[in-house]
Amino acid sequence: MRDWWKTFFKPAIYPMSDLAGGKETEKEVLELLSRLPVPQAAKILDVACGVGRHSLSLACRGYKVTGVDYSSAYISEAKRRAQDMSGRAQSKNIEVKFLKRDMRHLGFDAQFDAALNLWTSFGYFKKFQDDLLTLRQMFKALKPGGFIVIDVSNDRWIQRNFKPRDWNKTEQGWELEAHAFSGGADPAWTSRWVFIKKNGEISQGESFVRAYDRKRLKGILKRAGFRNIVMMGGLSEKRTAGTAAKRIMALARKPG
């Protein structure tokens, strides 16, 4: 399961229709913009953009967005959605592009006013140093004074509300999650996912996500060079939510 993310995020395993819909996305983007101190028309990098739901919503509001993701299928879908959106917008100038990239090797240098990593798209690598490398790549991609936003599941909340198995109803059918926690010096969650479609088709996969609480997330951001780190509740919660929050968001700045 070393590079599980290379195969997991494909329509044949993780259905694209199960990603959050338009109403949820709009709420998250409005909350994000209420916290992120960048002007309209700022250049924004969306790391692990998926099918581009946040990227496209931001582009519609006048931001210049670059979305990156490793999944070729997700990037193709994001580009298709961007074309559809541009056609509907007609005279409105929408600036968004999507690129296939490994988040550890972004290849940008001081180009963006803000970098985003949303909805627990962080901690996927077996080596902690790869998480740190990802943040340093995002740091390098930012202009001096630029901001990073990370929104992840709060490990403290997960452990207090731990369910080894959980069923969720989706648009296409049902989703079964089976979770296990490994503690020690580098705690992480491993999960097995089974997706059952209404027509009886079954797909499954495994995932690995490093466990982050407020303290650990703040610590790795500091090591990557970020300062002025503010910890708050996730985008789906009140910004002042404390340690009991289901999700946590970090807002930090590149010095300069």
Solvent accessible surface area in square Angstrom, and as a share of the most:
residue,aa,sasa,rsa
1,M,88,0.39
2,R,145,0.53
3,D,50,0.26
4,W,16,0.05
5,W,18,0.06
6,K,81,0.34
7,T,75,0.44
8,F,7,0.03
9,F,42,0.18
10,K,94,0.40
11,P,53,0.33
12,A,77,0.60
13,I,37,0.19
14,Y,34,0.13
15,P,6,0.04
16,M,46,0.21
17,S,44,0.29
18,D,32,0.17
19,L,47,0.23
20,A,35,0.27
21,G,37,0.36
22,G,56,0.54
23,K,165,0.70
24,E,89,0.40
25,T,6,0.03
26,E,66,0.29
27,K,146,0.62
28,E,11,0.05
29,V,0,0.00
30,L,103,0.51
31,E,46,0.21
32,L,0,0.00
33,L,41,0.21
34,S,62,0.40
35,R,15,0.05
36,L,7,0.03
37,P,78,0.49
38,V,20,0.12
39,P,98,0.62
40,Q,122,0.54
41,A,52,0.40
42,A,4,0.03
43,K,88,0.37
44,I,0,0.00
45,L,0,0.00
46,D,3,0.02
47,V,0,0.00
48,A,24,0.18
49,C,10,0.06
50,G,14,0.13
51,V,2,0.01
52,G,0,0.00
53,R,31,0.11
54,H,12,0.06
55,S,0,0.00
56,L,16,0.08
57,S,9,0.06
58,L,0,0.00
59,A,1,0.01
60,C,44,0.26
61,R,62,0.23
62,G,32,0.30
63,Y,17,0.06
64,K,74,0.32
65,V,4,0.03
66,T,7,0.04
67,G,0,0.00
68,V,1,0.01
69,D,17,0.09
70,Y,71,0.27
71,S,14,0.09
72,S,61,0.39
73,A,32,0.25
74,Y,6,0.02
75,I,9,0.05
76,S,70,0.45
77,E,27,0.12
78,A,0,0.00
79,K,101,0.43
80,R,118,0.43
81,R,76,0.28
82,A,13,0.10
83,Q,135,0.60
84,D,61,0.31
85,M,18,0.08
86,S,51,0.33
87,G,53,0.51
88,R,175,0.64
89,A,28,0.22
90,Q,154,0.68
91,S,117,0.75
92,K,106,0.45
93,N,117,0.60
94,I,24,0.12
95,E,76,0.34
96,V,32,0.18
97,K,117,0.49
98,F,6,0.03
99,L,52,0.26
100,K,102,0.43
101,R,78,0.28
102,D,25,0.13
103,M,23,0.10
104,R,40,0.14
105,H,116,0.52
106,L,1,0.00
107,G,69,0.66
108,F,16,0.07
109,D,91,0.47
110,A,44,0.34
111,Q,79,0.35
112,F,9,0.04
113,D,34,0.17
114,A,0,0.00
115,A,0,0.00
116,L,0,0.00
117,N,0,0.00
118,L,8,0.04
119,W,107,0.38
120,T,25,0.15
121,S,13,0.08
122,F,3,0.01
123,G,1,0.01
124,Y,26,0.10
125,F,8,0.03
126,K,89,0.38
127,K,111,0.47
128,F,45,0.19
129,Q,102,0.45
130,D,24,0.13
131,D,0,0.00
132,L,1,0.01
133,L,64,0.32
134,T,0,0.00
135,L,0,0.00
136,R,111,0.40
137,Q,35,0.15
138,M,0,0.00
139,F,50,0.21
140,K,99,0.42
141,A,0,0.00
142,L,0,0.00
143,K,71,0.30
144,P,88,0.56
145,G,15,0.14
146,G,4,0.04
147,F,35,0.14
148,I,0,0.00
149,V,0,0.00
150,I,0,0.00
151,D,0,0.00
152,V,4,0.02
153,S,32,0.21
154,N,0,0.00
155,D,12,0.06
156,R,116,0.42
157,W,72,0.25
158,I,45,0.23
159,Q,85,0.38
160,R,140,0.51
161,N,67,0.35
162,F,86,0.36
163,K,121,0.51
164,P,81,0.51
165,R,161,0.59
166,D,45,0.24
167,W,129,0.45
168,N,53,0.27
169,K,139,0.59
170,T,28,0.17
171,E,130,0.58
172,Q,61,0.27
173,G,4,0.03
174,W,115,0.40
175,E,14,0.06
176,L,29,0.14
177,E,25,0.11
178,A,26,0.20
179,H,46,0.20
180,A,57,0.44
181,F,75,0.31
182,S,59,0.38
183,G,44,0.43
184,G,72,0.69
185,A,111,0.86
186,D,55,0.28
187,P,28,0.17
188,A,2,0.01
189,W,22,0.08
190,T,42,0.25
191,S,13,0.09
192,R,103,0.38
193,W,43,0.15
194,V,27,0.16
195,F,5,0.02
196,I,55,0.28
197,K,56,0.24
198,K,153,0.65
199,N,109,0.56
200,G,49,0.47
201,E,96,0.43
202,I,111,0.56
203,S,19,0.12
204,Q,95,0.42
205,G,13,0.12
206,E,64,0.29
207,S,6,0.04
208,F,13,0.05
209,V,34,0.19
210,R,4,0.01
211,A,5,0.04
212,Y,6,0.02
213,D,23,0.12
214,R,63,0.23
215,K,166,0.70
216,R,52,0.19
217,L,0,0.00
218,K,76,0.32
219,G,32,0.31
220,I,3,0.01
221,L,0,0.00
222,K,103,0.43
223,R,131,0.48
224,A,7,0.05
225,G,21,0.20
226,F,0,0.00
227,R,115,0.42
228,N,107,0.55
229,I,23,0.12
230,V,76,0.44
231,M,29,0.13
232,M,19,0.08
233,G,0,0.00
234,G,0,0.00
235,L,9,0.04
236,S,71,0.46
237,E,48,0.22
238,K,161,0.68
239,R,103,0.38
240,T,118,0.69
241,A,24,0.18
242,G,38,0.36
243,T,78,0.45
244,A,72,0.56
245,A,5,0.04
246,K,107,0.46
247,R,20,0.07
248,I,0,0.00
249,M,0,0.00
250,A,0,0.00
251,L,19,0.10
252,A,0,0.00
253,R,77,0.28
254,K,25,0.11
255,P,67,0.42
256,G,79,0.76
